[in-house]
Structure formats: structure tokens, C-alpha cells
Amino acid sequence: MRPLARCLIAAAAAFAFVSLAGAQTWPVRPIRLVVGFPPGGATDVVARAFAPRLGEALGQSIVIDNRPGAGGNIGLEMVAKSTPDGYTLLKSAAGAIVIGPHLYKLSVDVARDLVPVAPTMLTTLMLVVRPGLPVRSVAELIAYARANPGKLSYGSSGIGSGLHIAGEMLVRAANIQATHVPYKGAVMALNDMLGDRVDFMFDTAPVVPHIKADRLRLLAVARATRSPMFPDTPTMAEAGTDVTVEFVQGVFAPTGTPRAIVARLNREMGRIMQSAEVRAVLTGMGAEPVTASPEEFAALLQRDRERFGAIVRAANIRVE
């Protein structure tokens, strides 16, 4: 065997040994969990629900680091470029994973540079309108939009976000005109809606308390079946406009993270997401816990990436 070949084999073996040793002793210091959205949004709320329990299971604290902007891509790119040692993880909304790559010129390849670790929840998008808008159903919203072409606006957490895609699907399916107003996070959009500056939007957990307090009006849910939290509220399909948008959020790690670490995180996350405490948080948000292996999670994301990529192209959605 040539000396160079022997050196390469020895180096590879040494790297594998070091990686295995590191995985066996991991974690020995706090873990950073990057959240690509502002505090208070659904992605952040879920991260703060499971992070303390994950830290307890691993014997190290989980430090949440909010890095909002560009539809979640700022945090995403940061994690994808980080050292794959299990000490930097990403909690991302599905939009940044399955929609963002079709819109943004990223410095990373999401499918190549991030490893799906574990899903966390299936989100329920709810169509809500500001209280001052004189509509009480999807049909009335569509009729109002047609009677007032171009006067309605809808908010989202950013161009190409899941909330934007849902709004665009409604506009196209109903053949109405409405101005999209993108924000750096759903919380900002929600605040403007509460201030009567945005007319309608699709959103998840943050709207629930406002619906219950009659500060926002819920028209429909964009899921295949009715929400257990709002059983009297129709699905979008039942309301006559089939806009079904179901996203699975999750935790990711940079590619190259030792498999043993990914496997342990997956086991712990599966147990935590099914715990009574976390299930209660999700139920209060109108969401449902999801568990799957890293491979199953990756396959689900790939299917969604293809589906929503087709929608982005058909709607000609672009980041300006």
C-alpha cells in the first residue's frame, strides 16, 4: 500500500474514533438551540416548551438563541454552517425548510447541509380577520374582497413563509385581489391586525388567545379535518375554498453531526413531545405532537418540498 493511502486511511480511522468518542461523552457543555423567528411566535413557543425538558434529559442546559429574519433563513444558515458536534441545533418552522429553498439564494443547500433530527408538531393554520372587518365566514370574506377589489391586505411572517403561501393559495383559489404585507415574524403581523392595520391572515398558536377573547374572528382552519380546539369551525374545504396547508415543524442539526447524537436526540424528543406537559402546550395552540425517525422525517420534508415548490412556481412568488 502506498504511504499516502496509508495516511489517508489512518486519518479517516482517527476521525471516526474521535467522532465516536465525542458522541459517547456528549454533551459536556450547554447546547445552543437557534430559533429562526422572534420570541412569542409558534416556533419559539414550542422551543421554550421542550427545551428545559430536553436539557434535563441530557444533563445540560439548552440555551435558546432567537435569530429572526429572511423567513427563518438567517438562523438556518447559521446552524448549517456551524460545527457538527451536537452543540448547535435549529428549531425551524417548516416554511424555511420546504419553501425557502425555492425562493432564496441561500449560501447553503438545506437538503444537503442540514440533518432532520426530530419532528415536533403538526401546525394548524387558522384564517382570522380583524374585528372591524364586516365578515363572518370565508364566503363573506370572498364576497367582500370582490366588492372591494384591491382594498384588502393580508399579513404573513415573511415572503415565502407558510403563512404567505396559505394566503396566496386563498387569493388564487377564490380569484380575489389582496395585498400581501410581509413582516419579519408572525407576531409583528398579528400586532398590526389587532390594530386594524391588516385585514386577514393565516396564523398558528399566537392567535388562539385573541380568538377566545373575541379580539380576532376565526373563519376556518386550513387542515384536512376540523380542529379539536375549535370543533364548530369549518375547514377551508368545508367553507368552499380548498386551502389545506399542514406543516410539520422540527429540530435540525448540521450535516456531519454524529449519528449517535442524532439518534439520542430523536429518542429524547419523541418522548418529550408525547409527554403530558408538552402535549398540553400544543393542544392549547391547536397543534398536535408528531414523532418519527430521522429518516421518516426527512422523507416527509422532501415530499413537502416538492409540493410547495410547485405552488411557488405556479404563483410566481419571488423575493424582491
C-alpha positions in Angstrom: 0.0 0.0 0.0 1.3 3.5 -0.9 2.3 5.7 2.0 -0.3 8.4 1.0 -3.1 5.8 1.0 -2.0 4.5 4.4 -2.0 8.1 5.8 -5.5 8.8 4.4 -6.9 5.6 5.9 -5.2 6.3 9.3 -6.6 9.8 9.3 -10.1 8.6 8.5 -9.9 6.0 11.2 -8.7 8.6 13.7 -11.5 10.9 12.8 -14.1 8.2 13.2 -12.6 7.3 16.6 -12.7 10.9 17.7 -16.3 11.3 16.5 -17.4 8.1 18.3 -15.7 9.1 21.5 -17.2 12.6 21.3 -20.7 11.1 20.8 -20.3 8.8 23.8 -19.4 11.6 26.1 -21.8 14.2 24.6 -23.0 16.6 26.0 -20.4 18.1 28.3 -21.5 21.7 27.9 -24.7 23.7 27.2 -26.4 23.3 23.8 -27.5 26.3 21.7 -30.9 26.0 20.1 -31.2 28.5 17.3 -34.8 29.7 16.6 -35.1 31.5 13.3 -38.1 33.5 14.4 -38.8 36.2 17.0 -39.9 35.4 20.6 -43.6 34.8 21.0 -44.3 33.1 17.7 -45.4 29.4 17.4 -41.9 28.2 16.6 -40.4 29.9 19.6 -43.3 28.9 22.0 -42.7 25.2 21.2 -39.0 25.5 21.6 -39.4 27.0 25.0 -41.8 24.2 25.9 -39.4 21.3 25.2 -36.0 22.9 25.7 -36.0 22.7 29.5 -37.1 19.1 29.4 -34.6 18.2 26.8 -31.9 19.9 28.9 -32.9 17.9 31.9 -32.8 14.6 29.9 -29.3 15.4 28.5 -27.9 16.8 31.7 -27.0 20.1 30.2 -28.9 23.4 29.7 -30.4 24.3 26.3 -29.9 28.0 25.5 -32.4 29.4 23.1 -30.9 31.9 20.6 -33.6 33.8 18.5 -32.2 34.8 15.1 -35.2 36.1 13.1 -35.2 37.4 9.6 -35.4 36.4 5.9 -38.2 33.9 6.6 -36.1 31.9 9.1 -33.1 31.7 6.8 -30.7 33.7 9.0 -30.9 31.1 11.8 -31.0 28.3 9.3 -27.8 29.3 7.5 -26.0 29.9 10.8 -26.7 26.4 12.0 -26.0 24.7 8.6 -22.5 26.3 8.8 -21.8 25.5 12.4 -19.5 22.8 13.7 -21.4 19.4 13.6 -20.7 18.4 17.1 -24.2 18.3 18.6 -23.8 21.7 20.4 -25.7 23.8 17.9 -29.3 22.8 16.8 -32.0 24.5 14.8 -35.7 24.7 15.7 -37.3 25.8 12.4 -40.8 26.4 11.0 -41.4 24.1 8.1 -41.7 27.0 5.7 -37.9 27.8 5.9 -37.1 24.1 5.2 -39.6 23.3 2.4 -40.4 26.7 0.9 -37.4 28.9 1.4 -35.1 26.9 -0.8 -37.4 27.7 -3.8 -37.3 31.4 -3.1 -33.9 32.5 -1.6 -30.4 32.2 -3.0 -29.0 30.6 0.1 -25.4 30.1 0.9 -26.2 26.5 1.9 -28.2 23.6 0.5 -30.9 22.8 3.0 -31.4 19.2 2.0 -27.6 18.6 1.9 -26.3 20.7 4.8 -29.0 20.1 7.5 -29.9 16.7 9.1 -33.5 16.3 10.2 -33.3 15.2 13.8 -36.9 15.0 15.0 -40.3 16.4 14.2 -42.1 18.3 16.9 -45.6 19.2 15.9 -48.2 19.4 13.1 -49.3 23.0 13.0 -52.8 24.2 12.3 -53.2 27.3 10.2 -56.2 29.4 11.1 -57.8 32.0 8.9 -58.6 35.0 11.1 -59.8 38.5 10.3 -59.6 41.8 12.2 -62.7 42.5 14.3 -63.6 45.6 12.4 -64.0 43.7 9.1 -67.7 43.1 8.4 -67.4 39.4 7.5 -68.2 36.2 9.5 -67.4 33.4 7.0 -65.0 32.6 4.2 -67.8 33.1 1.7 -68.4 36.6 3.1 -64.7 37.4 3.1 -64.5 36.5 -0.6 -67.7 38.4 -1.4 -66.3 41.5 0.4 -62.9 41.2 -1.5 -64.7 41.0 -4.8 -66.9 44.0 -3.9 -63.8 46.0 -2.9 -61.1 44.9 -5.3 -57.5 45.6 -4.1 -58.6 47.1 -0.8 -57.9 44.1 1.5 -54.5 43.2 2.8 -53.2 40.1 4.5 -50.1 39.7 6.7 -47.5 37.0 7.0 -44.2 36.2 8.8 -42.3 36.9 5.6 -42.2 36.4 1.8 -42.4 32.7 1.1 -43.3 31.7 4.7 -46.0 29.1 5.2 -48.4 31.9 6.2 -47.7 33.7 2.9 -48.2 30.5 0.9 -51.6 29.9 2.6 -52.7 33.5 1.9 -51.6 33.2 -1.7 -53.4 29.9 -2.1 -56.6 31.6 -0.8 -56.2 34.6 -3.2 -55.7 32.3 -6.2 -58.4 29.8 -5.3 -61.0 32.5 -4.6 -59.9 34.6 -7.5 -59.7 37.8 -5.4 -57.3 40.7 -5.1 -55.5 41.3 -1.8 -52.2 43.0 -0.9 -49.6 40.8 0.8 -47.8 42.6 3.7 -44.8 40.6 4.8 -43.3 41.1 8.3 -40.1 39.8 10.0 -42.3 37.5 12.1 -45.9 36.5 12.6 -46.0 38.4 15.9 -45.5 41.7 14.1 -48.2 40.9 11.6 -50.6 39.9 14.4 -50.0 43.1 16.3 -50.9 45.1 13.2 -54.0 43.0 12.7 -55.0 43.7 16.3 -54.5 47.4 15.5 -56.8 47.1 12.4 -53.9 47.8 10.0 -54.1 44.3 8.3 -57.4 42.7 7.3 -56.7 39.0 7.5 -54.1 36.4 7.8 -53.4 32.7 8.4 -51.5 32.0 11.7 -51.0 29.4 14.3 -50.7 29.4 18.1 -50.4 33.2 18.8 -53.9 33.9 17.5 -55.7 31.4 19.8 -56.0 33.7 22.9 -57.2 36.5 20.7 -59.8 34.3 19.2 -61.0 33.2 22.6 -61.1 36.8 23.8 -63.1 37.9 20.6 -60.2 40.2 19.6 -60.0 38.3 16.3 -62.6 36.4 14.3 -61.9 32.8 13.3 -63.4 31.9 9.9 -61.8 28.5 9.1 -58.9 26.1 9.6 -56.6 25.2 6.8 -56.3 21.5 7.6 -57.8 18.2 6.4 -60.1 17.7 9.4 -61.6 20.1 11.9 -59.5 21.3 14.8 -60.2 19.6 18.2 -59.8 23.0 19.8 -62.5 24.6 17.5 -64.8 21.8 16.5 -67.5 24.1 15.4 -65.2 25.9 12.9 -65.2 24.5 9.4 -62.2 23.6 7.4 -61.3 25.7 4.4 -62.6 22.9 2.2 -65.9 22.8 4.0 -66.1 26.5 3.7 -66.0 26.1 -0.1 -62.3 27.0 -0.8 -59.9 24.1 -0.5 -56.8 25.6 1.0 -55.2 22.8 3.0 -51.8 23.7 4.4 -50.4 21.3 7.0 -46.8 21.8 8.1 -44.6 19.7 10.4 -42.0 21.7 12.4 -38.9 20.1 13.8 -35.3 20.1 15.1 -32.3 20.0 12.8 -28.5 19.7 13.1 -25.7 20.5 10.7 -24.8 17.6 8.4 -21.9 15.6 9.9 -23.3 15.5 13.3 -22.5 12.0 14.7 -25.4 9.6 14.1 -25.3 8.5 17.8 -26.1 12.1 18.8 -28.9 12.4 16.2 -30.3 9.1 17.4 -30.3 10.1 21.0 -31.8 13.5 20.3 -34.6 11.8 18.3 -35.4 9.4 21.1 -35.5 12.1 23.8 -37.5 14.4 21.6 -40.0 11.7 20.8 -40.6 11.0 24.5 -40.7 14.7 25.4 -43.2 15.7 22.7 -45.6 12.9 23.8 -45.3 14.0 27.5 -48.5 15.3 29.1 -46.9 18.7 29.8 -45.8 19.4 26.3 -49.0 17.9 24.8 -51.0 20.4 26.9 -48.9 23.2 25.4 -49.5 22.0 21.9 -53.2 21.4 22.4 -53.5 24.9 23.7 -52.0 26.1 20.4 -54.3 24.0 18.3 -51.4 21.8 17.3 -50.6 18.1 17.6 -47.3 16.3 18.6 -45.6 14.3 15.9 -42.9 11.6 16.3 -40.9 9.9 13.6 -37.4 8.6 12.9 -34.9 10.9 11.3 -35.3 9.0 8.0 -39.1 9.3 8.1 -38.9 13.0 8.9 -36.5 13.5 6.0 -38.9 11.7 3.6 -41.9 13.8 4.7 -39.9 17.0 4.3 -38.8 16.0 0.8 -42.5 15.4 -0.2 -43.5 18.8 1.1 -40.5 20.5 -0.6 -41.8 19.2 -3.9 -45.4 20.1 -3.3 -44.8 23.6 -2.1 -42.1 24.2 -4.7 -44.8 23.6 -7.4 -47.1 26.2 -5.7 -44.3 28.8 -5.5 -43.6 28.3 -9.2 -47.3 28.4 -10.2 -47.9 31.6 -8.2 -44.6 33.1 -9.4 -43.8 34.1 -5.8 -40.4 35.9 -5.7 -38.3 37.6 -3.1 -37.7 41.1 -4.3 
